[in-house]
Amino acid sequence: MRVLLACEFSGVTRRAFKALGHDAWSCDLLDAEDHQENPQHIRGDIKDLLATKWGAPQTWDMVIAFPPCTHLAASGARWWGTPEKQEGQRQALEFVRFLMNLDCPRIAVENPVGKIGTAIRKPDQIIQPWQFGHGVTKATCLWLKGLPPLVPTFVVPPEDRKPLIHKMPPSPDRWKKRSRMFEGVAAAMAAQWGGKAT
């Protein structure tokens, strides 16, 4: 299966699909964190890639997209009324609509709880990292096309769950840490949506 991970710089989901034998590629404006040992990352605008013959939407079997949540996450709702935020949000929602409407049989769009659920449509599923082996709470929405909801793989007991994501100390790369895909979730996506490549 040919899988495109749109707006993924960490390589976590790409590696999960590759581990099962899929032809998985990531694309982001940033270099992949593993770019030196893994060449299957395209640094650039996902719209530019999808406009090429090689990267056209219909050439992919699946697209999993992680659009930036800066203007969309409910955690920033107190700023939604400012003119700058409204314009940023308009552009972000336009990008999400673009991703959701790609000419591809299987699409998943991932984002935190926020504006997409009220401006476009409710998510098909809301998952938590603690359903997939991570003792962390972070509600994550999935909008799906041609894909089933994910089934939890390893539920962490309530006493072992912590809201670490919201309590991260300030740092220049805090946004990167907060947006990183959890390996257990990525492994579930690869196993349940891709399976072992034949």
C-alpha positions in Angstrom: 0.0 0.0 0.0 1.2 3.5 -0.8 0.7 5.7 2.2 1.2 9.5 2.5 1.6 11.1 5.9 0.8 14.7 5.3 2.2 17.4 7.7 4.3 14.8 9.7 7.8 15.8 10.6 8.4 13.3 13.4 8.3 10.2 11.1 6.5 8.2 13.8 3.5 7.1 11.7 5.6 6.7 8.5 7.9 4.3 10.4 5.0 2.3 11.7 3.6 1.7 8.2 7.1 1.0 6.8 7.7 -1.6 9.6 4.7 -3.5 8.1 6.2 -3.3 4.6 4.2 -0.4 3.1 5.6 2.3 0.8 5.1 5.1 3.3 6.2 8.7 2.7 5.9 11.8 4.9 5.7 15.4 3.7 6.1 18.6 5.8 7.5 22.1 5.6 10.1 20.9 8.1 12.8 18.3 7.7 11.9 15.0 9.2 13.5 14.3 12.5 15.0 11.1 11.1 15.8 12.6 7.7 19.5 11.5 7.8 18.6 7.8 8.1 15.3 7.8 6.3 15.0 9.4 2.8 11.2 8.8 2.5 10.4 12.3 3.6 9.6 15.2 1.3 10.3 18.6 2.7 7.9 21.0 1.2 4.3 22.1 0.9 1.8 19.2 0.7 -0.3 21.1 -1.8 2.7 21.3 -4.1 3.4 17.6 -3.8 -0.2 16.7 -4.5 -0.1 18.9 -7.7 2.6 16.7 -9.2 2.0 13.5 -11.3 4.0 11.5 -8.8 2.2 12.9 -5.8 -1.3 13.3 -7.1 -4.0 12.2 -4.6 -5.3 9.3 -6.7 -1.8 7.7 -6.7 -2.0 7.1 -2.9 -3.9 4.3 -1.3 -4.2 6.2 1.9 -3.6 9.7 3.2 -3.2 10.4 6.9 -3.0 14.1 7.6 -1.9 16.0 10.7 -2.8 19.6 9.8 -1.3 22.3 12.1 -3.7 22.9 15.1 -2.4 26.4 16.0 -5.6 28.2 14.9 -7.9 25.2 15.5 -7.4 23.7 18.9 -9.9 24.4 21.6 -6.9 25.2 24.0 -6.6 28.5 22.1 -10.3 29.4 22.0 -9.9 32.5 24.1 -8.1 34.1 21.2 -10.5 33.0 18.5 -12.2 36.4 18.5 -9.1 38.4 17.4 -8.9 39.5 13.7 -5.5 37.8 13.3 -6.8 34.5 14.8 -9.9 34.6 12.7 -7.9 34.9 9.4 -5.5 32.2 10.5 -8.5 30.0 11.4 -10.2 30.6 8.1 -7.1 29.5 6.2 -6.6 26.5 8.5 -10.2 25.3 8.0 -9.8 25.8 4.2 -6.7 23.5 4.4 -8.5 20.9 6.4 -11.4 20.9 3.8 -8.8 20.5 1.1 -7.3 17.4 2.9 -10.7 15.9 3.6 -11.8 16.2 0.0 -8.8 14.6 -1.7 -9.4 12.1 -4.4 -8.2 9.2 -2.4 -10.1 6.1 -1.2 -8.9 6.2 2.4 -8.3 9.4 4.4 -7.8 10.2 8.1 -7.4 13.7 9.4 -6.1 14.1 12.9 -6.4 17.1 15.2 -7.2 18.0 18.8 -10.7 18.9 20.0 -11.5 22.3 18.5 -12.9 24.3 15.6 -13.0 21.5 12.9 -15.8 19.7 14.9 -18.1 22.8 14.8 -17.1 24.5 11.5 -16.9 21.4 9.3 -18.3 18.3 11.0 -18.0 16.3 14.1 -15.2 13.8 14.3 -15.8 10.1 13.5 -13.8 9.2 16.6 -12.1 10.7 19.6 -9.2 8.6 20.9 -6.8 9.0 23.9 -3.1 7.9 24.1 -4.0 5.8 27.2 -6.1 3.5 24.9 -2.9 2.6 23.1 -0.3 2.0 25.9 0.7 5.6 26.8 -0.2 6.8 30.3 -1.1 10.2 29.0 -4.4 12.1 28.5 -4.8 14.0 25.2 -8.1 13.9 23.4 -7.4 13.5 19.7 -10.1 13.6 17.0 -10.1 11.6 13.8 -12.2 12.4 10.7 -12.3 9.3 8.6 -13.1 8.4 5.0 -13.0 4.7 3.9 -11.4 3.7 7.2 -12.9 2.1 10.4 -12.5 3.7 13.8 -9.4 2.5 15.7 -9.8 -0.2 18.3 -7.8 0.3 21.5 -4.8 -2.0 21.8 -3.7 -1.5 25.4 -5.7 0.5 27.9 -3.6 2.0 30.7 -5.4 1.9 34.1 -6.9 5.2 35.3 -4.4 5.5 38.2 -1.5 5.5 35.7 -2.8 8.3 33.4 -1.4 11.8 33.7 -2.3 15.0 31.8 1.3 15.6 30.8 0.6 17.3 27.5 -1.1 20.3 29.2 1.5 20.6 31.9 4.6 20.7 29.7 6.9 23.6 30.8 7.4 26.4 28.3 10.2 25.8 25.8 11.1 26.7 22.1 10.1 23.2 20.9 7.0 22.7 23.2 4.7 22.8 20.2 6.7 20.0 18.6 6.4 17.8 21.7 2.7 18.5 22.0 2.0 17.6 18.4 4.1 14.4 18.3 2.2 11.3 17.4 2.3 8.6 20.0 4.0 5.4 18.8 1.2 3.2 20.1 -1.4 5.1 18.1 0.7 5.1 15.0 1.2 1.3 15.4 -2.5 0.8 15.7 -3.1 2.9 12.5 -0.6 0.8 10.6 -1.9 -2.5 11.9 -5.6 -1.8 11.6 -5.7 0.4 8.5 -2.8 -1.2 6.6 -2.0 -4.6 8.0 1.0 -6.5 6.9 1.9 -5.6 3.3 1.7 -8.7 1.0 
